[in-house]
Amino acid sequence: MQAGAEEIVAVRQEILQLLRQQMEALDSPVGLTDVRLSQCYERQARVHELREKLEALSGSEHEKGAARVAVADTPSCAGAVPLPTIDTAANV
């Protein structure tokens, strides 16, 4: 696996971990105290940052892949499946 692909996987894993923490906080019988709510907002901001990073990484990986395809003179991957967004993963 290439370094860029490994970084994409790591970013996705961190996003999923943060979303799991969000769900645990929302499902907690303790409820949302001011501290817990503040932590939720911090996680939400971090997920947003990671989402932007993932989009940038995915774009650069696509550009690298397109360059390789052009060099190899093979058909493009126009039918590639787009990556799901965080909204999709969270069913928003």
Steps between C-alpha positions, in 0.01 A plus 500: 500500500632845412564770759209713370260208519618419852437860603150488352426185700633662819288811448188290440568297814539815708174638361320178587646501851384858556152420368477200733592728791228742389241221497611378843469853640154544350382160621641546849254464786691779675376747242681791346666716759665822391837325502375207292327734257821700463689177426241414236555834329877446510461155344266643238759764407771232480282282274451801273878555483560133427231498234671787320833318530345181363355688205842654429674164530241330282540771239877466495473120479259537209741737324790257553287214370395701195863582424595133520212407272603765245859376505394140460254601224222286642129583532409743778314398814197721425269245659677510838275510804525831691598490866211533743482828685478537875135602458437169327681302771303677770172462309447874505 
